[in-house]
Amino acid sequence: MRLYCLSDDPNLPCFILTVNGRSILFDFPLPMDHLLDYLPVPSPGCFNRFSSLPKYTLLSHNKENNLPQQIDELRILHNQVYVSSPIEFYTLDSSQYDFSLIDIILISNYETLLGLPYLFKKYEHLNAQIYLTEPTYRFGQQLMYELVNYVEQQSKMIQVNNQWRSDLEIFDAIEEQQNEKKVKLLAYAQKLMPCYSIEDVDKCLSRATVVHFNEQIDLYSSTRASAISSGYCLGGCNWQLDINVNHNQTSKIEGSSSQTNLARFIYMSSSTTLETHSSKFMYDSFLNCDYLLLSNLSRLSSVDPSVNASELTSKIETILNDHGSVLLPCSSTGLIYDMFEFLTKFFEQINLLSIHMYFISPISNANLSISNAMSEWVSEQRQTASFSGTPPFKHNELIKTKCLITIPSDRLDDTENLNSFEQRCVIFTGHTSLRFGPVVQLIEKLKSSSSNGIIFVDNQFSYIEAMKPFQPMNMKCFYLPIDTRLNFSQANILLNDKIRPKSVILHERYANEINKNDKMNLLTYRKYDNLKLPKVNRSFINGQLNIKGEMKPKYIPSANLAIASVHGHLDMCDYVYEINELNDENGKEKNLITYGKIDIDKFLINLSKSGLFGLEVKQLPDYDDLDDDVDGNDQSNRSVEIKYNHGAAKILLRLKQTDIECNDPVLMTKIRDALLMDNIGTL
């Protein structure tokens, strides 16, 4: 098995695992680290003050290179270069790997599939099957729809020409002028692509197969996969692969989990042991696994989410008591559901029942409806409530009492809505980068008053860099990130005290934070590394051979074997073997068969009995294909070379193979008879 690593960011996981000649893609997220190099773009119909910023001017000496003096798409703000253009994206696929050869795609959660439409759009011959849970499918689809909507709204406000991105000389000139103030986007500029369309999203998801937690899926006859709850979000999972390491010898996986020829590979992405609205993190089946691929740990190793959640309520109370409004840039699914209920209880405690919470997004109503239809995927407490007819979440109740108000983003300009935001309230909206979506217009509206405040609970982007284009501003700004994923301390306890995997594969950034013990092999990777995973040896084959017909085994005491002669037609497909009985009575005569190991000492005696003297016997320095659990001191496991009559015959005895090199038919027959003398019989 080999593991190909496509991302240099452990929080942007993307891997290809090759198993028995097949390729499995783990996750395909959409990188967004370059978004902060763009200028914010408000919704259509709103005043765009950023459009009047000065264009970027190249130095005069570049005129001799026929470079343009000004670049319309680059603007200067606060002595920093920004891109004034509809946002475009790049993907994690690499020319070093042919993605059209991928057979299977396994998705962990709705945050790690946003790049998939690009994959199926770029590789027309890609015929991979996608496996994911229902919440991952439904919420992932809505998040991609939201992204398409936001970028389409941007395109209505900005019409530009991107031809400058194809000229490398312009990049060199900009880099030379900027010195230390680099523009990160330039590193990706030539890889950028326009945002995919709704049609691209639907075409991609048409390849999806929805699975349940713990459902066993036969990817191939020698590989079985299961989605195991990660606790991180609705439908969030880790993937467990059971792989037959003896795939070339009757490899079909049986239902028993105790098969000794199976290697267990765990892909552990975003996971949490905290109690949230999602079903809890399950890892019992991970114990003592052969491989564990660890990714997507919390970016905030020293921050307790519960402490920041408590601080969040305190800051919100302070802003509301100052008759201000609170702006919370956040994702349209996930943590937002906990925050609705958490803040509702808090408002009841401090007697602020008149406070409205607004959820502004083109997918606000859809996501609230979907979440209440996901009773199978919520925590046990919420599941129990849903059995009695109570929805898993209190969205409907909050909407009926006007405590929660949903607003599609295309209605943000309604006078009634805009006036509502001037009253003290809490507003949930996106995008968390502050570069597109309703949040751009709302910041421009609220930033002039010191009574208002913006609170960052997402840690994907630097809040300081995100806020730069909106400066100067009077509104309060707080950074209280809430990240429920496992931190390094929790991961160490899990790995060393509970799961105890034989091999852990992780990004080199994690290497100094994860404690290594003598029983755990630590493998690190960087972007584009192609790791060969340690071989898992299994001495006992517990595969299945489908034989149709009657068998009469015979016990051979000297070899401690029970053997049977089978007469039939052998069919093999994907390492699954079937022997079908033939109606050929003449073919069922008793034939000699060979069995057991070759005893080298007895073989040498038999050669002497056959008249072969003067043998040159040489023990080879290495063992051939010797498994770790085979006794190398056993004489029957030796690799031996025997020569007769100065090379007239050469015999090479290995553990799993015997070769005879001889051009004399008479001599060949003598050697064969000597070899089979103690290892042949009839049934």
C-alpha positions in Angstrom: 0.0 0.0 0.0 1.1 3.5 -0.8 -0.2 6.9 0.5 0.0 10.0 -1.7 -0.4 13.3 0.1 -1.8 16.2 -1.8 -2.0 19.0 0.8 0.6 20.8 2.8 -2.1 21.9 5.4 -3.2 19.2 7.8 -6.4 21.1 8.2 -7.0 20.7 4.5 -6.8 16.9 4.3 -6.5 15.2 0.9 -4.9 11.8 0.3 -4.8 9.0 -2.2 -4.4 5.5 -0.9 -3.5 2.7 -3.4 -4.6 -0.7 -2.3 -4.2 -3.9 -4.3 -3.9 -1.9 -7.5 -6.9 0.4 -6.8 -6.9 4.1 -5.9 -9.0 5.6 -3.1 -9.3 9.3 -2.6 -9.9 10.6 1.0 -11.6 14.0 0.9 -11.2 16.8 -1.6 -11.7 20.2 0.2 -11.6 23.6 -1.5 -8.6 25.7 -0.5 -9.6 29.2 0.6 -6.4 30.6 2.1 -6.0 33.0 -0.8 -9.4 34.7 -0.3 -8.0 37.4 2.0 -6.0 38.8 -1.0 -9.3 39.8 -2.6 -11.2 43.0 -2.0 -14.7 42.6 -0.3 -17.6 42.9 -2.7 -21.0 43.9 -1.4 -24.3 42.6 -2.7 -25.8 43.9 -6.0 -27.5 47.2 -5.7 -25.3 48.3 -2.9 -22.7 51.1 -3.0 -19.2 49.5 -3.7 -16.7 52.0 -2.2 -13.9 49.6 -3.1 -14.4 50.1 -6.8 -13.0 53.6 -6.6 -9.6 52.5 -5.1 -6.5 53.4 -7.1 -5.3 50.9 -9.6 -1.9 49.2 -9.1 0.8 51.0 -11.1 4.0 49.3 -12.3 7.3 51.2 -12.1 8.3 53.3 -15.1 11.3 51.2 -16.0 9.0 48.3 -16.9 7.7 50.2 -19.9 10.6 48.9 -21.9 9.2 45.4 -21.4 5.9 46.4 -23.0 4.1 45.7 -19.7 0.9 47.7 -18.9 1.4 50.7 -16.7 -1.7 50.0 -14.7 -3.5 46.7 -13.8 -7.2 47.1 -13.4 -7.6 44.0 -11.3 -5.1 45.0 -8.7 -5.9 47.9 -6.3 -4.1 49.6 -3.4 -5.7 49.9 0.0 -3.8 50.8 3.2 -0.6 50.4 1.3 -1.5 46.8 0.5 -2.2 45.2 -2.9 -5.6 43.5 -3.3 -7.4 41.8 -6.2 -10.5 43.5 -7.4 -12.2 40.6 -9.2 -14.9 37.9 -8.7 -13.3 35.3 -6.5 -11.8 32.3 -8.2 -10.5 29.0 -6.7 -7.7 26.5 -7.2 -7.8 22.8 -6.3 -5.4 20.3 -4.7 -5.1 17.9 -7.6 -1.6 17.5 -9.1 -0.2 16.8 -12.5 1.9 14.2 -10.8 -1.1 11.9 -10.5 -3.7 10.9 -13.0 -6.9 11.5 -11.2 -9.0 9.8 -13.9 -7.7 6.5 -12.4 -9.3 7.1 -9.0 -11.9 4.3 -8.3 -13.4 5.4 -5.0 -13.9 8.7 -3.2 -14.6 8.7 0.6 -15.8 11.9 2.2 -15.5 12.7 5.9 -17.8 15.6 6.3 -19.5 18.5 4.5 -16.4 20.7 4.8 -14.2 18.4 2.9 -16.1 17.9 -0.4 -16.4 21.5 -1.6 -13.8 20.9 -4.3 -15.3 17.8 -5.9 -17.3 19.6 -8.7 -13.9 20.8 -10.1 -12.5 17.3 -10.0 -15.3 15.8 -12.2 -15.3 18.9 -14.4 -11.5 18.7 -15.1 -11.3 15.0 -15.5 -14.0 14.0 -17.9 -13.1 10.3 -17.8 -13.2 10.2 -14.0 -15.7 7.4 -13.2 -15.2 7.2 -9.4 -18.0 6.4 -7.0 -18.4 8.8 -4.0 -19.4 7.4 -0.6 -20.7 9.8 2.1 -23.4 10.0 4.8 -26.7 11.6 4.1 -26.1 14.8 6.2 -22.7 15.2 4.4 -24.5 14.9 1.0 -27.4 17.3 1.9 -25.4 20.0 3.8 -22.4 19.7 1.4 -24.8 20.3 -1.5 -26.3 23.4 0.2 -22.9 24.9 1.0 -21.8 24.5 -2.6 -25.1 26.1 -3.7 -24.4 29.0 -1.3 -20.9 29.5 -2.7 -22.1 29.6 -6.3 -24.8 32.1 -5.3 -22.3 34.4 -3.5 -19.8 34.4 -6.4 -22.6 35.0 -9.0 -23.7 38.0 -6.9 -20.1 39.3 -7.1 -20.0 38.9 -10.8 -22.9 41.3 -11.1 -20.8 43.9 -9.3 -17.4 43.5 -11.0 -16.7 42.8 -14.7 -12.9 42.4 -15.3 -10.4 40.9 -17.7 -8.1 38.2 -16.2 -5.7 38.0 -19.0 -3.0 39.6 -16.9 -2.7 36.4 -14.9 -1.2 34.6 -17.8 1.8 36.9 -18.0 4.7 35.8 -15.7 6.6 39.0 -16.4 3.9 41.0 -14.6 4.2 38.7 -11.6 8.0 39.3 -11.5 7.5 43.0 -11.8 5.0 43.1 -8.9 7.2 40.9 -6.7 10.1 43.2 -7.3 8.1 46.3 -6.4 6.5 44.8 -3.3 9.6 43.5 -1.7 8.5 42.0 1.6 4.8 42.8 1.1 4.1 39.8 -1.0 0.7 39.0 -2.6 0.0 35.3 -1.7 -2.5 35.1 -4.6 0.3 35.4 -7.1 1.5 31.9 -6.2 -1.8 30.5 -7.3 -2.8 33.0 -10.0 -2.3 30.7 -12.9 -4.1 27.8 -11.2 -7.3 29.8 -10.5 -10.5 28.8 -12.1 -14.0 30.5 -12.1 -16.4 29.1 -9.6 -18.3 26.0 -10.6 -22.0 26.1 -11.5 -25.1 24.6 -9.9 -25.1 22.1 -12.8 -21.5 21.1 -12.0 -22.5 20.5 -8.4 -25.5 18.3 -9.3 -23.5 16.3 -11.9 -20.8 15.6 -9.3 -23.3 14.5 -6.6 -25.0 12.2 -9.1 -22.0 9.9 -8.5 -22.7 9.8 -4.8 -23.8 6.8 -2.7 -25.3 7.5 0.7 -24.2 5.2 3.5 -25.1 4.8 7.2 -22.8 4.7 10.2 -21.2 1.3 10.6 -22.6 0.0 7.3 -20.1 -2.3 5.6 -19.4 -1.4 2.0 -17.5 -3.8 -0.3 -15.3 -1.4 -2.3 -13.6 -4.4 -3.9 -13.6 -8.1 -3.0 -10.4 -7.5 -0.9 -11.3 -4.1 0.7 -14.3 -3.2 2.9 -15.1 0.3 4.2 -17.2 1.5 7.1 -18.1 5.1 8.0 -17.7 5.5 11.8 -19.1 8.5 13.7 -16.5 11.2 14.4 -18.8 13.4 16.7 -17.7 16.5 14.9 -20.9 17.4 13.0 -24.0 15.8 11.6 -22.9 12.9 9.5 -19.3 13.5 10.2 -17.3 10.3 10.0 -13.9 8.6 10.1 -13.3 5.8 7.6 -12.3 2.3 8.5 -10.9 0.1 5.8 -10.5 -3.7 6.3 -8.0 -4.9 3.7 -7.1 -8.5 2.8 -3.3 -8.4 2.8 -3.3 -11.9 1.1 -5.4 -10.6 -1.8 -3.7 -12.9 -4.3 -4.8 -15.9 -2.4 -8.6 -16.4 -2.1 -9.1 -12.9 -0.8 -12.8 -12.4 -0.4 -13.6 -10.7 3.0 -16.0 -12.6 5.2 -18.3 -11.1 7.8 -16.2 -12.1 10.8 -14.1 -9.2 12.1 -11.6 -11.7 13.5 -10.0 -12.7 10.2 -6.3 -12.8 10.7 -5.5 -11.9 7.1 -7.1 -8.5 7.4 -5.1 -5.2 7.9 -7.1 -2.4 9.4 -6.6 1.2 8.0 -8.2 4.1 9.8 -8.6 7.6 8.3 -9.3 9.9 11.2 -10.2 13.4 10.2 -12.2 16.1 12.2 -13.3 14.4 15.4 -14.3 15.5 18.9 -15.0 13.8 22.2 -17.1 16.8 23.4 -20.8 16.5 23.7 -22.5 18.4 20.8 -25.7 18.0 18.8 -24.1 15.2 16.7 -23.9 11.5 17.5 -20.8 10.8 19.7 -17.3 9.9 18.5 -16.9 6.1 18.2 -13.5 4.5 18.1 -13.9 1.0 19.6 -13.2 -0.7 16.3 -10.0 1.3 15.9 -8.3 -0.4 18.8 -4.9 -1.9 17.9 -5.4 -1.0 14.2 -2.5 -1.5 11.8 -2.5 2.0 10.3 -4.1 5.3 11.5 -3.9 8.4 9.3 -4.4 11.4 11.5 -5.4 14.8 10.2 -7.6 17.9 10.9 -6.8 18.4 14.6 -7.8 21.7 16.2 -5.8 24.8 15.2 -6.2 26.0 18.8 -4.3 23.5 20.9 -4.5 25.6 24.1 -8.0 27.1 23.9 -10.9 25.5 25.7 -14.1 25.9 23.6 -16.3 26.0 26.7 -14.3 29.0 28.1 -14.7 30.9 24.8 -18.4 30.0 24.7 -18.8 31.5 28.1 -16.8 34.6 27.1 -19.0 34.9 24.0 -22.2 35.3 26.0 -20.5 37.9 28.2 -19.4 40.0 25.1 -22.8 39.7 23.5 -24.5 40.9 26.7 -22.1 43.9 26.9 -22.9 44.9 23.3 -26.7 44.4 23.7 -26.7 46.4 27.0 -25.0 49.2 25.1 -28.0 49.1 22.6 -25.8 47.7 19.9 -26.1 44.9 17.4 -23.8 41.8 17.3 -22.5 40.5 14.0 -21.3 36.8 14.0 -19.7 35.7 10.7 -20.1 31.9 10.7 -20.8 28.9 8.5 -24.4 28.2 7.5 -24.4 24.8 9.2 -22.8 23.1 12.1 -21.9 25.2 15.2 -24.6 27.7 14.4 -27.3 25.2 15.5 -25.8 24.9 19.0 -25.4 28.7 19.2 -29.1 29.3 18.4 -30.2 27.2 21.4 -27.3 28.3 23.6 -28.0 32.0 23.2 -31.8 31.5 23.6 -31.2 29.9 27.0 -28.8 32.7 27.9 -31.3 35.4 26.9 -33.9 33.8 29.1 -31.5 33.8 32.0 -30.7 37.5 31.7 -34.3 38.5 30.8 -33.5 39.7 27.2 -36.4 37.8 25.6 -37.1 40.6 23.1 -33.8 40.1 21.3 -34.1 38.8 17.8 -31.5 36.5 16.2 -31.2 36.8 12.4 -29.9 34.0 10.1 -29.1 35.5 6.7 -28.1 33.2 3.9 -29.5 31.9 0.5 -29.7 28.5 2.2 -30.9 29.5 5.7 -34.4 27.9 5.4 -33.1 24.8 3.6 -30.4 24.1 6.2 -32.8 24.5 9.1 -35.3 22.1 7.4 -32.6 19.5 6.7 -31.2 19.6 10.2 -34.6 18.7 11.7 -34.9 15.8 9.3 -31.6 14.3 10.5 -32.8 12.6 13.7 -30.8 9.4 12.9 -27.5 11.4 13.1 -28.0 13.5 16.3 -26.9 12.7 19.9 -28.7 10.0 21.9 -30.6 12.6 23.9 -31.9 14.4 20.9 -32.7 11.0 19.2 -34.8 10.0 22.3 -36.7 13.3 22.1 -37.4 12.8 18.4 -38.9 9.4 19.0 -41.7 11.2 20.9 -42.4 13.5 18.0 -40.2 16.4 19.2 -37.9 17.7 16.4 -34.1 17.3 17.1 -33.6 21.0 17.1 -35.7 23.9 18.4 -35.5 25.9 15.1 -39.3 25.7 14.4 -40.2 26.9 17.9 -37.7 29.8 17.7 -39.0 30.9 14.4 -42.7 30.8 15.6 -41.9 33.0 18.5 -39.9 35.4 16.3 -36.8 34.7 18.4 -35.1 33.5 15.2 -35.7 35.1 11.9 -34.4 33.8 8.6 -33.7 36.1 5.7 -32.6 35.0 2.2 -29.6 37.1 1.3 -31.3 38.5 -1.9 -33.8 40.3 0.4 -31.1 42.0 2.5 -31.8 45.3 0.8 -35.5 45.4 1.9 -36.0 48.6 4.0 -37.8 46.7 6.7 -34.9 44.3 7.2 -32.3 47.1 7.2 -34.2 49.0 9.8 -34.5 45.9 12.0 -30.7 45.7 12.1 -30.5 49.1 13.7 -32.3 47.7 16.7 -30.2 45.6 19.1 -30.0 42.1 17.7 -27.7 39.2 16.9 -26.9 38.5 13.2 -25.5 35.2 11.9 -24.3 35.4 8.3 -21.3 34.6 6.0 -18.9 34.4 4.5 -16.3 33.9 7.3 -13.6 35.4 5.1 -15.6 38.7 5.0 -14.9 38.9 1.2 -18.4 38.1 -0.1 -21.9 37.4 1.1 -24.2 39.6 3.2 -21.5 40.1 5.8 -19.8 42.7 3.6 -22.8 45.0 3.4 -23.6 44.5 7.1 -20.1 45.5 8.2 -20.3 48.6 6.2 -23.7 49.4 7.8 -22.7 48.7 11.4 -19.0 49.7 11.6 -19.6 53.4 12.3 -21.2 52.9 15.7 -19.1 52.0 18.7 -22.2 50.4 20.3 -22.1 47.6 17.7 -19.7 44.6 17.7 -18.4 41.9 15.5 -17.3 38.6 17.1 -15.2 36.0 15.3 -15.9 32.4 16.4 -14.4 30.8 13.2 -10.6 30.4 13.1 -10.1 29.5 9.5 -9.0 33.0 8.6 -6.9 35.7 10.4 -9.5 38.1 11.7 -7.0 40.9 11.6 -6.3 40.5 7.9 -10.0 39.9 7.2 -10.9 43.2 8.8 -8.2 45.3 7.2 -10.1 46.5 4.1 -13.0 47.8 6.3 -10.7 50.0 8.5 -11.2 52.6 10.0 -14.1 51.3 12.0 -15.6 52.2 15.4 -17.5 48.9 16.1 -16.0 46.6 18.7 -14.1 43.5 17.5 -13.6 40.3 19.5 -11.8 37.1 18.6 -13.3 34.1 20.5 -12.8 31.0 18.3 -14.7 27.9 19.1 -13.1 24.8 17.7 -14.5 21.5 19.0 -12.0 19.2 17.2 -9.5 17.1 19.1 -6.4 19.1 20.3 -2.9 17.5 20.7 -3.4 16.7 24.3 -6.7 14.8 23.6 -5.1 13.1 20.5 -2.2 11.8 22.6 -4.4 10.3 25.2 -6.5 8.7 22.5 -3.6 7.3 20.6 -1.3 6.1 23.4 -3.8 5.0 26.0 -6.8 3.8 24.0 -6.5 3.1 20.3 -2.8 2.1 20.3 -2.3 1.9 16.6 0.7 0.0 15.2 1.6 2.8 12.7 0.5 6.5 12.8 0.7 8.6 9.7 0.6 12.4 10.2 1.8 15.7 8.9 5.3 16.8 9.9 3.8 19.8 11.7 2.2 17.3 14.1 5.4 15.3 14.7 6.7 17.2 17.7 3.3 17.3 19.3 2.3 13.7 19.2 4.0 11.5 21.8 5.7 8.4 20.4 6.1 5.1 22.2 8.1 2.0 21.5 5.0 0.1 20.2 3.9 2.8 17.8 5.6 3.5 14.5 5.4 7.2 13.5 5.4 8.2 9.8 5.4 11.8 8.7 4.5 13.3 5.4 4.8 16.6 3.5 3.0 17.7 0.4 3.4 15.4 -2.6 5.1 12.7 -0.5 4.4 9.2 -1.7 4.7 7.0 1.3 5.2 3.2 1.2 3.3 1.9 4.2 4.9 -0.8 6.3 3.9 -4.3 5.2 1.5 -6.2 7.3 2.3 -9.9 7.3 -0.3 -12.5 8.0 0.8 -16.2 8.2 -2.7 -17.6 8.2 -5.0 -17.2 5.2 -8.7 -17.1 6.1 -10.0 -16.3 2.7 -12.9 -17.9 0.9 -12.7 -20.4 -2.0 -16.1 -21.1 -3.5 -16.2 -24.8 -4.5 -19.3 -26.3 -6.1 -19.1 -30.0 -5.9 -18.5 -32.8 -3.4 -15.1 -33.1 -1.6 -13.7 -36.0 0.3 -10.7 -34.8 2.3 -8.0 -37.2 3.4 -5.9 -36.6 6.5 -2.1 -37.0 6.0 -0.6 -37.6 9.5 3.0 -37.2 8.5 2.4 -33.7 7.0 -0.4 -32.8 9.5 -2.6 -31.9 6.5 -6.1 -32.6 5.4 -6.2 -32.5 1.6 -8.7 -33.2 -1.1 -8.6 -33.6 -4.9 -10.9 -31.2 -6.8 -11.8 -31.7 -10.4 -13.5 -28.7 -12.0 -13.4 -25.5 -13.9 -11.6 -22.6 -12.1 -12.9 -19.1 -12.5 -11.1 -16.0 -11.0 -12.4 -12.4 -11.0 -10.9 -9.7 -8.8 -9.1 -12.3 -6.7 -12.4 -14.2 -5.9 -12.0 -17.9 -6.9 -14.8 -20.3 -7.9 -14.4 -24.0 -8.9 -17.4 -25.4 -10.8 -17.9 -29.1 -11.1 -17.5 -30.7 -14.5 -19.6 -33.6 -15.9 -16.4 -35.4 -17.1 -16.3 -38.8 -15.4 -13.1 -39.7 -17.3 -11.3 -36.8 -15.7 -12.0 -37.9 -12.2 -9.2 -40.6 -12.1 -6.8 -40.5 -9.2 -3.9 -38.3 -9.9 -0.7 -37.9 -7.9 -0.6 -34.7 -5.9 2.2 -33.0 -4.0 1.9 -31.5 -0.5 3.9 -30.3 2.5 7.3 -28.7 2.9 10.5 -30.1 1.4 12.9 -31.5 4.0 16.3 -30.6 2.5 18.3 -33.2 4.4 15.9 -36.0 3.2 16.0 -34.5 -0.3 19.8 -34.8 -0.4 19.6 -38.5 0.7 17.1 -39.2 -2.0 19.3 -37.6 -4.6 22.2 -39.9 -3.5 19.8 -42.9 -3.7 19.1 -41.9 -7.3 22.8 -42.0 -8.2 23.6 -38.3 -7.9 26.9 -37.9 -6.0 29.4 -35.1 -5.5 26.7 -32.4 -4.9 27.7 -28.8 -4.2 25.4 -27.5 -1.5 25.4 -23.8 -0.7 23.1 -22.1 1.8 22.0 -18.7 0.4 22.7 -15.7 2.6 19.2 -14.3 2.5 15.8 -15.8 3.0 13.4 -15.5 0.1 10.1 -13.8 0.9 10.3 -14.9 4.5 7.5 -13.5 6.7 8.3 -11.9 10.0 6.4 -14.6 11.9 8.1 -17.6 10.2 10.9 -19.3 12.1 14.1 -18.7 10.2 16.0 -21.3 12.2 13.7 -24.1 10.8 15.8 -26.0 8.3 12.8 -26.4 6.1 12.7 -22.6 5.7 16.3 -22.4 4.4 17.0 -21.1 0.9 19.5 -23.6 -0.6 21.3 -23.9 -3.9 22.4 -27.4 -5.1 24.7 -28.0 -8.1 25.5 -31.4 -9.7 28.4 -32.3 -12.0 29.8 -28.7 -12.4 26.5 -27.1 -13.3 24.9 -29.9 -15.4 22.0 -29.5 -13.0 21.1 -26.7 -10.7 18.4 -26.8 -8.0 17.3 -23.7 -6.1 15.1 -24.5 -3.1 13.1 -21.5 -1.5 10.4 -21.4 1.0 7.6 -20.9 -1.5 9.2 -22.0 -4.8 11.6 -24.7 -6.2 13.5 -24.2 -9.5 15.3 -26.9 -11.4 17.7 -26.0 -14.3 18.7 -29.0 -16.3 19.0 -29.8 -20.1 19.3 -33.6 -19.7 15.8 -35.2 -19.6 17.0 -38.4 -17.9 18.8 -36.4 -15.2 15.7 -34.1 -14.8 13.5 -37.1 -14.1 15.8 -38.4 -11.4 15.8 -35.1 -9.7 12.0 -34.8 -9.9 11.5 -38.3 -8.5 13.9 -37.5 -5.6 12.1 -34.3 -4.9 8.7 -35.9 -4.7 9.7 -39.1 -3.0 8.5 -37.9 0.5 5.9 -35.3 -0.7 3.6 -37.2 -3.0 0.6 -39.4 -2.7 -2.9 -40.3 -3.9 -6.4 -39.7 -2.5 
